[in-house]
């Protein structure tokens, strides 16, 4: 498997990945609210690629995972008492992390690669938010050593409870 920064040539395949994930989770117990052409939108993905913050996981040249690593956080992050006290420039935020439904089991590897990328960027901590109902993702994050720092109401297209996690890099 290979992890690299996404290129504009990858755009259509990344959209297909997000669509597959959206379809697989839609109306399931773990529905994360992603919808085709709405979230993540093509424009959002293009912006992430241009900013070089979107990373992909490839297996045999097929894109099977995607994630965004940047410093953008929801305002509710300011309401959490983070155990690891760092400047915002030293805390990388994980967004839109996904693995194609046909490749479950690759998430742990991809998440570990995210931590390596963050370390190379001299980040000290990784933070993320996840819907409280997304139990598979919560299990993955906790298995990889992320610690729950609090719960906040967030706008995921509708108001939901999200768990906020962090991990020292």
BABA-146832 format. One record per residue (C-alpha): residue in three letters; x, y, z; residue number from 1. Coordinates in steps of 0.02 Angstrom, whole numbers. Layout:
BEGIN
+------+--------+--------+--------+------+
: resn :      X :      Y :      Z : resi :
+------+--------+--------+--------+------+
:  ala :      X :      Y :      Z :  NUM :
...
+------+--------+--------+--------+------+
! end
This chain:
BEGIN
+------+--------+--------+--------+------+
: resn :      X :      Y :      Z : resi :
+------+--------+--------+--------+------+
:  unk :      0 :      0 :      0 :    1 :
:  unk :     54 :    176 :    -37 :    2 :
:  unk :      7 :    342 :     42 :    3 :
:  unk :     36 :    504 :    -51 :    4 :
:  unk :    -30 :    680 :    -73 :    5 :
:  unk :   -175 :    681 :   -196 :    6 :
:  unk :   -157 :    757 :   -369 :    7 :
:  unk :   -290 :    840 :   -475 :    8 :
:  unk :   -279 :    687 :   -590 :    9 :
:  unk :   -348 :    586 :   -443 :   10 :
:  unk :   -505 :    693 :   -425 :   11 :
:  unk :   -634 :    580 :   -509 :   12 :
:  unk :   -571 :    424 :   -420 :   13 :
:  unk :   -576 :    515 :   -252 :   14 :
:  unk :   -755 :    570 :   -285 :   15 :
:  unk :   -798 :    389 :   -326 :   16 :
:  unk :   -719 :    335 :   -161 :   17 :
:  unk :   -818 :    462 :    -59 :   18 :
:  unk :   -977 :    412 :   -153 :   19 :
:  unk :   -948 :    227 :   -113 :   20 :
:  unk :   -921 :    268 :     71 :   21 :
:  unk :  -1076 :    379 :     73 :   22 :
:  unk :  -1182 :    242 :     -8 :   23 :
:  unk :  -1118 :    107 :    109 :   24 :
:  unk :  -1157 :    207 :    266 :   25 :
:  unk :  -1318 :    292 :    210 :   26 :
:  unk :  -1465 :    245 :    321 :   27 :
:  unk :  -1357 :    122 :    419 :   28 :
:  unk :  -1329 :    130 :    605 :   29 :
:  unk :  -1164 :    216 :    566 :   30 :
:  unk :  -1228 :    346 :    443 :   31 :
:  unk :  -1106 :    492 :    451 :   32 :
:  unk :  -1213 :    607 :    345 :   33 :
:  unk :  -1100 :    615 :    193 :   34 :
:  unk :  -1203 :    632 :     34 :   35 :
:  unk :  -1153 :    625 :   -149 :   36 :
:  unk :  -1115 :    795 :   -224 :   37 :
:  unk :  -1150 :    881 :    -58 :   38 :
:  unk :  -1019 :    825 :     67 :   39 :
:  unk :   -882 :    815 :     28 :   40 :
:  unk :   -917 :    919 :   -127 :   41 :
:  unk :   -811 :    916 :   -284 :   42 :
:  unk :   -759 :   1096 :   -247 :   43 :
:  unk :   -706 :   1050 :    -72 :   44 :
:  unk :   -601 :    904 :   -136 :   45 :
:  unk :   -522 :   1014 :   -270 :   46 :
:  unk :   -478 :   1144 :   -139 :   47 :
:  unk :   -400 :   1010 :    -27 :   48 :
:  unk :   -296 :    947 :   -173 :   49 :
:  unk :   -239 :   1123 :   -219 :   50 :
:  unk :   -189 :   1156 :    -38 :   51 :
:  unk :    -96 :    989 :    -35 :   52 :
:  unk :   -191 :    932 :    120 :   53 :
:  unk :   -283 :    782 :     45 :   54 :
:  unk :   -192 :    616 :     57 :   55 :
:  unk :   -241 :    453 :    -24 :   56 :
:  unk :   -209 :    270 :     13 :   57 :
:  unk :   -179 :    164 :   -140 :   58 :
:  unk :   -179 :    -24 :   -155 :   59 :
:  unk :   -122 :    -92 :   -322 :   60 :
:  unk :   -146 :     81 :   -400 :   61 :
:  unk :   -328 :     91 :   -340 :   62 :
:  unk :   -373 :    232 :   -219 :   63 :
:  unk :   -450 :    147 :    -68 :   64 :
:  unk :   -434 :    283 :     64 :   65 :
:  unk :   -433 :    471 :     83 :   66 :
:  unk :   -405 :    597 :    222 :   67 :
:  unk :   -369 :    781 :    247 :   68 :
:  unk :   -237 :    846 :    367 :   69 :
:  unk :   -238 :   1032 :    405 :   70 :
:  unk :   -253 :   1159 :    546 :   71 :
:  unk :   -437 :   1200 :    521 :   72 :
:  unk :   -551 :   1158 :    667 :   73 :
:  unk :   -731 :   1187 :    712 :   74 :
:  unk :   -756 :   1330 :    836 :   75 :
:  unk :   -814 :   1204 :    966 :   76 :
:  unk :   -633 :   1142 :    978 :   77 :
:  unk :   -603 :   1299 :   1082 :   78 :
:  unk :   -728 :   1234 :   1212 :   79 :
:  unk :   -630 :   1075 :   1246 :   80 :
:  unk :   -499 :   1057 :   1380 :   81 :
:  unk :   -361 :    974 :   1281 :   82 :
:  unk :   -240 :    874 :   1388 :   83 :
:  unk :    -95 :    911 :   1272 :   84 :
:  unk :    -64 :   1098 :   1278 :   85 :
:  unk :      8 :   1155 :   1111 :   86 :
:  unk :     -2 :   1304 :    997 :   87 :
:  unk :   -132 :   1285 :    857 :   88 :
:  unk :      9 :   1276 :    730 :   89 :
:  unk :     71 :   1116 :    818 :   90 :
:  unk :    -98 :   1029 :    815 :   91 :
:  unk :   -148 :    947 :    652 :   92 :
:  unk :   -331 :    907 :    626 :   93 :
:  unk :   -390 :    749 :    537 :   94 :
:  unk :   -543 :    771 :    423 :   95 :
:  unk :   -643 :    663 :    302 :   96 :
:  unk :   -548 :    504 :    344 :   97 :
:  unk :   -620 :    356 :    249 :   98 :
:  unk :   -582 :    184 :    182 :   99 :
:  unk :   -675 :    103 :     37 :  100 :
:  unk :   -806 :    -20 :    104 :  101 :
:  unk :   -722 :   -163 :     11 :  102 :
:  unk :   -558 :   -133 :    104 :  103 :
:  unk :   -607 :   -131 :    287 :  104 :
:  unk :   -455 :   -172 :    393 :  105 :
:  unk :   -342 :    -45 :    307 :  106 :
:  unk :   -396 :    100 :    419 :  107 :
:  unk :   -270 :     65 :    556 :  108 :
:  unk :   -126 :     67 :    431 :  109 :
:  unk :   -189 :    228 :    351 :  110 :
:  unk :   -211 :    313 :    519 :  111 :
:  unk :    -34 :    265 :    570 :  112 :
:  unk :     28 :    342 :    407 :  113 :
:  unk :    -68 :    501 :    449 :  114 :
:  unk :     28 :    511 :    613 :  115 :
:  unk :    193 :    488 :    519 :  116 :
:  unk :    148 :    628 :    397 :  117 :
:  unk :    105 :    742 :    543 :  118 :
:  unk :    268 :    700 :    629 :  119 :
:  unk :    366 :    745 :    472 :  120 :
:  unk :    274 :    912 :    473 :  121 :
:  unk :    336 :    941 :    652 :  122 :
:  unk :    163 :    926 :    727 :  123 :
:  unk :    150 :    878 :    911 :  124 :
:  unk :    -30 :    820 :    920 :  125 :
:  unk :   -168 :    756 :    806 :  126 :
:  unk :   -349 :    800 :    843 :  127 :
:  unk :   -512 :    747 :    765 :  128 :
:  unk :   -699 :    743 :    789 :  129 :
:  unk :   -813 :    596 :    753 :  130 :
:  unk :  -1000 :    571 :    767 :  131 :
:  unk :  -1044 :    486 :    930 :  132 :
:  unk :  -1144 :    358 :    831 :  133 :
:  unk :   -996 :    308 :    720 :  134 :
:  unk :   -941 :    163 :    828 :  135 :
:  unk :   -823 :     81 :    701 :  136 :
:  unk :   -723 :    244 :    685 :  137 :
:  unk :   -722 :    271 :    873 :  138 :
:  unk :   -655 :     95 :    900 :  139 :
:  unk :   -519 :    125 :    770 :  140 :
:  unk :   -464 :    289 :    846 :  141 :
:  unk :   -459 :    218 :   1022 :  142 :
:  unk :   -366 :     63 :    963 :  143 :
:  unk :   -236 :    179 :    888 :  144 :
:  unk :   -212 :    272 :   1052 :  145 :
:  unk :   -323 :    424 :   1030 :  146 :
:  unk :   -398 :    485 :   1193 :  147 :
:  unk :   -572 :    557 :   1212 :  148 :
:  unk :   -560 :    738 :   1267 :  149 :
:  unk :   -743 :    786 :   1268 :  150 :
:  unk :   -909 :    789 :   1179 :  151 :
:  unk :   -979 :    939 :   1089 :  152 :
:  unk :  -1132 :    985 :    989 :  153 :
:  unk :  -1077 :   1010 :    808 :  154 :
:  unk :  -1160 :   1051 :    644 :  155 :
:  unk :  -1140 :    904 :    525 :  156 :
:  unk :  -1282 :    968 :    414 :  157 :
:  unk :  -1388 :    944 :    569 :  158 :
:  unk :  -1342 :    966 :    751 :  159 :
:  unk :  -1261 :    809 :    820 :  160 :
:  unk :  -1154 :    753 :    965 :  161 :
:  unk :   -972 :    729 :    916 :  162 :
:  unk :   -830 :    653 :   1014 :  163 :
:  unk :   -667 :    749 :   1008 :  164 :
:  unk :   -505 :    651 :   1018 :  165 :
:  unk :   -320 :    688 :   1023 :  166 :
:  unk :   -158 :    591 :   1016 :  167 :
:  unk :     19 :    645 :   1055 :  168 :
:  unk :    129 :    619 :    903 :  169 :
+------+--------+--------+--------+------+
! end
